Amino acid sequence: MIGKTAIVGNGDGIMVFKAAGVDTFPADNEKKARDILRKVAKEYQIIFLTEDLARPLTEFLKRFDEEPYPVVLSIPSGAGSDGYGMEVLKSAMERALGVDILFHND
């Protein structure tokens, strides 16, 4: 599992990651994404998941918080960001540190 990176998402937008050596797994709906995540979680350390699929899988993704690997990161899809990835990052930072150091608003 050393250093393997994957992306799960819909559309041709994920194919650009192939050029960077990231293994791509197309999924056009949340059920397919869930099935793929179950399989690739055993083999990959870092898994990118497009926000459009990550948001409906929020509860399912919580299981990955219990182990150090894989790290599942939400990224914007080809349609852009809906802010979900930043919400998850903010929540994780607050949980880990007890304070919001990245998005602190005065």
BANU-961974 format. One line per 8 residues: number of its first residue (from 1); their letters; for each residue y, x, z of N, C-alpha, C, O, CB. Coordinates in nm, 2 decimals, always signed. Atoms other than C-alpha are relative to their C-alpha. Glycine has a CB too. Layout:
<atoms>
NUM) A) Y X Z Y X Z Y X Z Y X Z Y X Z  ...
</atoms>
This chain:
<atoms>
1) MIGKTAIV) -0.12 +0.08 +0.00 +0.00 +0.00 +0.00 +0.13 +0.09 +0.00 +0.24 +0.03 +0.00 +0.00 -0.09 +0.12  -0.11 -0.09 -0.01 +0.23 +0.30 +0.01 +0.10 -0.02 -0.12 +0.07 +0.01 -0.23 -0.04 +0.15 +0.01  -0.11 +0.01 +0.10 +0.56 +0.23 -0.17 -0.01 -0.10 -0.11 +0.07 -0.09 -0.20 +0.01 +0.13 -0.05  +0.01 +0.10 +0.11 +0.45 -0.06 -0.38 +0.11 -0.11 +0.01 +0.12 -0.16 +0.12 -0.14 -0.05 -0.01  -0.11 +0.10 +0.00 +0.73 -0.30 -0.48 -0.03 -0.11 -0.10 -0.08 -0.07 -0.21 +0.14 +0.06 -0.02  +0.02 +0.11 +0.09 +0.70 -0.64 -0.64 +0.12 -0.10 +0.00 +0.20 -0.10 +0.10 -0.13 -0.08 +0.03  -0.09 +0.11 +0.00 +0.92 -0.93 -0.74 -0.07 -0.12 -0.05 -0.15 -0.12 -0.14 +0.13 +0.03 -0.09  +0.05 +0.13 +0.04 +0.83 -1.29 -0.76 +0.12 -0.09 -0.03 +0.21 -0.10 +0.06 -0.09 -0.07 +0.12
9) GNGDGIMV) -0.11 +0.09 +0.04 +1.06 -1.53 -0.94 -0.02 -0.07 -0.13 -0.12 -0.04 -0.20 +0.13 +0.08 +0.00  +0.01 +0.07 +0.12 +1.12 -1.75 -1.23 +0.09 +0.05 -0.11 +0.20 +0.11 -0.07 +0.02 -0.15 +0.01  -0.09 -0.04 +0.11 +1.27 -1.68 -1.57 -0.02 +0.14 -0.04 -0.09 +0.22 +0.02 +0.14 -0.02 +0.04  +0.01 -0.13 +0.05 +1.31 -1.37 -1.77 +0.08 +0.10 +0.08 +0.06 +0.22 +0.06 +0.04 +0.00 -0.15  -0.08 -0.09 -0.08 +1.55 -1.23 -1.52 -0.07 +0.10 +0.08 -0.03 +0.21 +0.11 +0.09 -0.08 +0.09  +0.07 -0.09 -0.08 +1.28 -1.07 -1.32 -0.06 +0.12 -0.08 -0.10 +0.22 -0.03 -0.12 -0.07 +0.07  +0.05 -0.10 +0.08 +1.16 -0.87 -1.62 +0.08 +0.13 +0.00 +0.02 +0.24 -0.03 -0.02 -0.05 -0.14  -0.08 -0.12 -0.01 +1.45 -0.63 -1.59 -0.05 +0.10 +0.11 -0.02 +0.22 +0.10 +0.15 -0.04 +0.02
17) FKAAGVDT) +0.05 -0.08 -0.11 +1.29 -0.51 -1.27 -0.12 +0.09 -0.04 -0.14 +0.20 +0.02 -0.04 -0.08 +0.12  +0.12 -0.08 +0.05 +0.99 -0.38 -1.47 +0.05 +0.14 -0.04 -0.03 +0.24 -0.02 -0.06 -0.07 -0.12  -0.05 -0.13 +0.05 +1.21 -0.10 -1.61 +0.02 +0.09 +0.12 +0.02 +0.21 +0.10 +0.13 -0.02 -0.07  -0.01 -0.08 -0.12 +1.26 +0.02 -1.25 -0.13 +0.03 +0.07 -0.13 +0.08 +0.18 +0.10 -0.07 +0.10  +0.13 -0.02 -0.06 +0.89 +0.03 -1.18 -0.05 -0.10 +0.10 -0.14 -0.08 +0.17 +0.00 +0.13 +0.06  +0.04 +0.11 -0.09 +0.87 -0.30 -0.99 -0.10 -0.09 -0.07 -0.08 -0.13 -0.19 +0.13 -0.08 +0.04  +0.09 +0.09 +0.06 +0.57 -0.51 -1.06 +0.05 -0.14 +0.01 +0.10 -0.19 +0.11 -0.14 +0.01 +0.08  -0.06 +0.13 +0.01 +0.67 -0.86 -1.17 -0.11 -0.11 +0.00 -0.21 -0.09 -0.06 +0.09 -0.01 -0.13
25) FPADNEKK) +0.09 +0.11 -0.01 +0.50 -1.19 -1.09 +0.08 -0.13 -0.03 +0.15 -0.18 +0.06 -0.07 +0.00 +0.14  -0.08 +0.12 +0.03 +0.65 -1.49 -1.27 -0.06 -0.12 +0.08 -0.18 -0.14 +0.08 +0.00 -0.03 -0.15  +0.04 +0.12 -0.07 +0.64 -1.82 -1.07 +0.11 -0.10 -0.04 +0.23 -0.08 -0.02 -0.01 +0.02 +0.15  -0.10 +0.10 +0.04 +0.81 -2.14 -1.20 +0.01 -0.11 +0.10 +0.09 -0.20 +0.08 -0.04 -0.06 -0.14  -0.01 +0.10 -0.11 +0.76 -2.34 -0.88 -0.04 +0.06 +0.13 -0.10 +0.17 +0.13 -0.08 -0.13 -0.04  +0.02 -0.05 -0.13 +0.73 -2.30 -0.51 -0.15 +0.02 +0.03 -0.19 +0.11 +0.10 +0.06 -0.08 +0.11  +0.14 -0.01 -0.02 +0.35 -2.36 -0.51 -0.06 +0.12 -0.06 -0.13 +0.20 +0.01 -0.07 -0.13 -0.05  +0.05 -0.12 +0.07 +0.28 -2.09 -0.76 +0.05 +0.13 +0.08 -0.02 +0.22 +0.10 +0.05 +0.00 -0.15
33) ARDILRKV) -0.06 -0.11 -0.07 +0.52 -1.86 -0.57 -0.08 +0.03 +0.13 -0.10 +0.14 +0.17 +0.15 -0.02 +0.03  +0.08 -0.01 -0.13 +0.33 -1.93 -0.24 -0.13 +0.07 -0.03 -0.18 +0.16 +0.05 -0.01 -0.14 +0.06  +0.13 -0.06 +0.03 +0.00 -1.85 -0.40 +0.01 +0.15 -0.04 -0.07 +0.23 +0.01 -0.06 -0.08 -0.12  -0.02 -0.14 +0.04 +0.13 -1.53 -0.55 +0.03 +0.09 +0.12 -0.02 +0.20 +0.14 +0.11 +0.02 -0.10  -0.03 -0.08 -0.12 +0.28 -1.42 -0.22 -0.12 +0.02 +0.09 -0.13 +0.13 +0.14 +0.11 -0.08 +0.08  +0.12 -0.02 -0.08 -0.05 -1.47 -0.04 -0.08 +0.11 -0.05 -0.14 +0.19 +0.02 -0.08 -0.13 +0.00  +0.08 -0.10 +0.06 -0.22 -1.24 -0.29 +0.07 +0.14 +0.01 +0.01 +0.24 +0.05 -0.02 -0.03 -0.14  -0.07 -0.13 +0.00 +0.05 -0.97 -0.32 +0.04 +0.06 +0.13 +0.06 +0.18 +0.15 +0.12 -0.01 -0.09
41) AKEYQIIF) -0.04 -0.05 -0.13 +0.13 -0.95 +0.05 -0.10 +0.10 +0.06 -0.06 +0.18 +0.14 +0.01 -0.12 +0.10  +0.10 -0.10 -0.04 -0.19 -0.75 +0.10 +0.01 +0.13 -0.06 -0.04 +0.23 -0.01 -0.14 -0.06 -0.03  +0.00 -0.12 +0.08 -0.10 -0.49 -0.15 +0.14 +0.07 -0.01 +0.15 +0.19 -0.04 -0.04 -0.03 -0.14  -0.13 -0.05 +0.03 +0.28 -0.45 -0.16 +0.08 +0.02 +0.14 +0.06 -0.07 +0.23 +0.08 -0.09 -0.09  -0.09 -0.02 -0.12 +0.53 -0.31 +0.11 +0.12 -0.08 -0.01 +0.17 -0.14 +0.09 +0.03 +0.14 +0.02  -0.13 +0.07 +0.02 +0.84 -0.47 -0.04 -0.02 -0.10 -0.11 -0.07 -0.07 -0.22 +0.12 +0.10 -0.04  +0.01 +0.11 +0.09 +0.85 -0.81 -0.21 +0.13 -0.06 -0.01 +0.18 -0.12 +0.09 -0.12 -0.10 +0.03  -0.12 +0.08 +0.03 +1.16 -0.95 -0.37 -0.04 -0.14 -0.04 -0.14 -0.15 -0.11 +0.09 +0.07 -0.11
49) LTEDLARP) +0.03 +0.14 +0.03 +1.17 -1.32 -0.40 +0.13 -0.07 -0.03 +0.23 -0.06 +0.04 -0.07 -0.08 +0.12  -0.13 +0.06 +0.04 +1.44 -1.51 -0.59 +0.03 -0.12 +0.09 -0.06 -0.19 +0.14 -0.01 -0.05 -0.15  -0.05 +0.10 -0.10 +1.65 -1.74 -0.37 -0.05 -0.14 -0.04 -0.08 -0.22 +0.05 +0.15 +0.00 +0.01  +0.04 +0.13 +0.04 +1.56 -2.05 -0.57 -0.14 -0.04 +0.04 -0.17 -0.16 +0.06 +0.01 -0.02 -0.15  +0.13 +0.02 -0.05 +1.20 -2.01 -0.46 -0.01 +0.03 +0.15 -0.10 -0.03 +0.22 -0.10 +0.09 -0.08  +0.01 -0.03 -0.14 +1.26 -1.86 -0.12 +0.05 -0.11 +0.09 -0.01 -0.14 +0.20 +0.09 +0.12 +0.03  -0.06 +0.11 -0.09 +1.47 -2.15 +0.02 -0.11 -0.11 +0.03 -0.13 -0.14 +0.15 +0.12 -0.07 -0.06  +0.10 +0.10 -0.04 +1.19 -2.41 -0.01 -0.12 +0.06 +0.07 -0.20 -0.02 +0.13 -0.05 -0.07 -0.13
57) LTEFLKRF) +0.11 -0.06 -0.07 +0.94 -2.16 +0.13 +0.04 +0.06 +0.13 -0.03 +0.15 +0.19 -0.06 +0.11 -0.09  -0.05 -0.06 -0.12 +1.14 -2.08 +0.44 -0.10 +0.00 +0.11 -0.12 +0.11 +0.17 +0.12 -0.08 +0.05  +0.10 +0.00 -0.11 +0.87 -2.19 +0.69 -0.12 +0.09 -0.03 -0.17 +0.16 +0.06 -0.05 -0.14 +0.02  +0.11 -0.09 +0.04 +0.60 -2.01 +0.49 +0.03 +0.14 +0.02 -0.05 +0.22 +0.06 -0.04 -0.03 -0.14  -0.04 -0.14 +0.00 +0.80 -1.69 +0.48 +0.01 +0.05 +0.15 +0.01 +0.17 +0.17 +0.13 +0.01 -0.06  -0.01 -0.04 -0.14 +0.83 -1.68 +0.87 -0.13 +0.08 +0.04 -0.12 +0.16 +0.13 +0.02 -0.12 +0.09  +0.12 -0.07 -0.03 +0.47 -1.55 +0.88 +0.01 +0.15 -0.02 -0.05 +0.23 +0.04 -0.12 -0.05 -0.07  -0.02 -0.14 +0.03 +0.59 -1.22 +0.73 +0.09 +0.07 +0.10 +0.10 +0.19 +0.10 +0.06 +0.01 -0.14
65) DEEPYPVV) -0.08 -0.06 -0.10 +0.83 -1.17 +1.02 -0.08 +0.07 +0.11 -0.02 +0.15 +0.19 +0.10 -0.10 +0.06  +0.09 -0.05 -0.11 +0.54 -1.09 +1.25 -0.05 +0.14 -0.02 -0.09 +0.20 +0.08 -0.11 -0.10 +0.02  +0.05 -0.13 +0.03 +0.43 -0.78 +1.08 +0.10 +0.09 -0.07 +0.20 +0.04 -0.13 -0.13 -0.01 -0.10  -0.10 -0.09 +0.06 +0.61 -0.47 +0.96 +0.00 +0.00 -0.15 +0.10 +0.02 -0.22 -0.03 +0.15 +0.04  +0.01 +0.01 +0.15 +0.48 -0.51 +0.60 -0.08 -0.12 -0.03 -0.17 -0.16 +0.04 -0.06 +0.13 -0.06  -0.11 -0.03 +0.10 +0.54 -0.66 +0.36 +0.14 -0.05 +0.05 +0.14 -0.14 +0.13 -0.03 -0.06 -0.13  -0.13 +0.04 -0.02 +0.91 -0.69 +0.38 +0.04 -0.09 -0.12 +0.03 -0.05 -0.23 +0.11 +0.11 +0.02  -0.03 +0.09 +0.10 +1.01 -1.00 +0.19 +0.15 -0.03 +0.00 +0.21 -0.07 +0.10 -0.07 -0.14 +0.01
73) LSIPSGAG) -0.14 +0.01 +0.02 +1.37 -1.00 +0.06 +0.04 -0.10 -0.10 -0.01 -0.10 -0.21 +0.06 +0.14 -0.03  -0.05 +0.10 +0.09 +1.55 -1.29 -0.10 +0.12 +0.06 -0.08 +0.21 +0.13 -0.03 +0.05 -0.13 +0.07  -0.10 -0.05 +0.09 +1.76 -1.20 -0.40 +0.05 -0.11 -0.09 -0.03 -0.21 -0.11 -0.04 +0.12 -0.09  -0.05 +0.11 +0.09 +1.98 -1.41 -0.64 -0.09 -0.01 -0.12 -0.15 +0.09 -0.17 +0.14 +0.03 -0.04  +0.08 +0.02 +0.12 +1.80 -1.56 -0.93 +0.10 +0.02 -0.12 +0.21 +0.05 -0.10 -0.06 -0.15 -0.01  -0.08 -0.01 +0.12 +1.93 -1.55 -1.29 +0.12 -0.10 +0.00 +0.22 -0.08 -0.06 -0.08 -0.02 -0.12  -0.10 +0.10 -0.01 +2.14 -1.86 -1.20 +0.11 +0.04 +0.10 +0.21 -0.03 +0.11 -0.06 -0.14 +0.03  -0.09 -0.04 -0.10 +2.32 -1.67 -0.93 -0.05 -0.02 +0.14 -0.16 -0.07 +0.16 +0.14 -0.07 -0.02
81) SDGYGMEV) +0.04 +0.01 -0.14 +2.32 -1.67 -0.55 +0.05 -0.14 +0.05 +0.16 -0.19 +0.02 +0.06 +0.11 +0.08  -0.04 +0.12 -0.07 +2.33 -1.99 -0.34 +0.03 +0.04 +0.15 +0.05 -0.05 +0.23 -0.11 -0.10 -0.01  -0.03 -0.04 -0.14 +2.39 -1.78 -0.02 -0.12 +0.01 +0.09 -0.10 +0.05 +0.21 +0.10 -0.09 +0.05  +0.11 +0.00 -0.08 +2.04 -1.81 +0.11 -0.04 +0.14 +0.05 -0.07 +0.16 +0.17 -0.12 -0.06 -0.07  +0.03 -0.13 -0.04 +1.97 -1.44 +0.11 +0.09 +0.06 +0.11 +0.04 +0.13 +0.20 +0.00 +0.09 -0.12  -0.09 -0.05 -0.10 +2.28 -1.36 +0.31 -0.02 -0.08 +0.14 -0.01 -0.02 +0.24 +0.14 -0.03 -0.04  +0.03 +0.08 -0.12 +2.19 -1.64 +0.56 -0.12 +0.06 +0.08 -0.11 +0.08 +0.20 -0.03 -0.15 -0.03  +0.12 -0.06 -0.06 +1.85 -1.48 +0.62 +0.03 +0.13 +0.06 -0.01 +0.17 +0.17 -0.11 +0.01 -0.10
89) LKSAMERA) -0.04 -0.14 -0.04 +2.00 -1.13 +0.65 +0.08 -0.01 +0.13 +0.05 +0.06 +0.23 +0.07 +0.07 -0.10  -0.09 +0.02 -0.11 +2.26 -1.25 +0.90 -0.09 -0.04 +0.12 -0.07 +0.01 +0.23 +0.11 -0.11 -0.02  +0.09 +0.04 -0.11 +1.99 -1.43 +1.11 -0.08 +0.11 +0.05 -0.10 +0.13 +0.17 -0.08 -0.12 -0.05  +0.09 -0.11 -0.04 +1.76 -1.13 +1.11 +0.08 +0.11 +0.08 +0.03 +0.16 +0.18 -0.06 +0.07 -0.12  -0.08 -0.09 -0.07 +2.05 -0.90 +1.22 +0.03 -0.05 +0.14 +0.03 +0.03 +0.24 +0.13 +0.03 -0.08  -0.03 +0.06 -0.13 +2.15 -1.13 +1.50 -0.12 +0.00 +0.10 -0.11 +0.03 +0.22 +0.05 -0.14 -0.01  +0.12 +0.00 -0.08 +1.79 -1.16 +1.62 -0.04 +0.14 +0.05 -0.08 +0.16 +0.16 -0.12 -0.06 -0.09  +0.04 -0.14 -0.03 +1.73 -0.78 +1.61 +0.10 +0.06 +0.10 +0.07 +0.14 +0.19 -0.01 +0.08 -0.12
97) LGVDILFH) -0.11 -0.07 -0.08 +2.07 -0.67 +1.76 +0.06 -0.09 +0.11 +0.13 -0.03 +0.20 +0.10 +0.05 -0.09  -0.07 +0.08 -0.10 +2.19 -0.97 +1.95 +0.14 -0.04 -0.03 +0.21 -0.12 +0.03 -0.01 +0.06 +0.14  -0.14 +0.03 +0.04 +2.52 -0.97 +1.77 +0.01 +0.01 -0.16 -0.08 +0.06 -0.22 +0.10 +0.11 +0.06  -0.02 +0.00 +0.14 +2.65 -1.02 +1.42 +0.09 +0.11 -0.04 +0.22 +0.10 -0.03 +0.07 -0.14 -0.05  -0.08 -0.11 +0.03 +2.77 -0.68 +1.31 +0.04 +0.01 -0.15 +0.14 +0.08 -0.18 -0.07 +0.13 +0.03  -0.03 +0.00 +0.14 +2.78 -0.74 +0.93 +0.10 -0.10 -0.04 +0.19 -0.07 -0.12 -0.13 -0.01 -0.08  -0.08 +0.11 +0.05 +2.95 -1.07 +0.89 +0.10 -0.05 +0.11 +0.14 -0.17 +0.10 -0.09 -0.11 -0.05  -0.09 +0.04 -0.11 +3.17 -1.08 +1.20 +0.13 -0.05 -0.05 +0.20 +0.03 -0.12 +0.01 +0.11 +0.11
105) ND) -0.14 +0.05 +0.04 +3.47 -1.30 +1.14 +0.08 -0.01 +0.13 +0.05 -0.07 +0.23 -0.02 -0.15 -0.06  -0.10 +0.00 -0.12 +3.77 -1.25 +1.37 +0.07 -0.13 +0.00 +0.16 -0.15 +0.09 +0.09 +0.12 -0.01
</atoms>
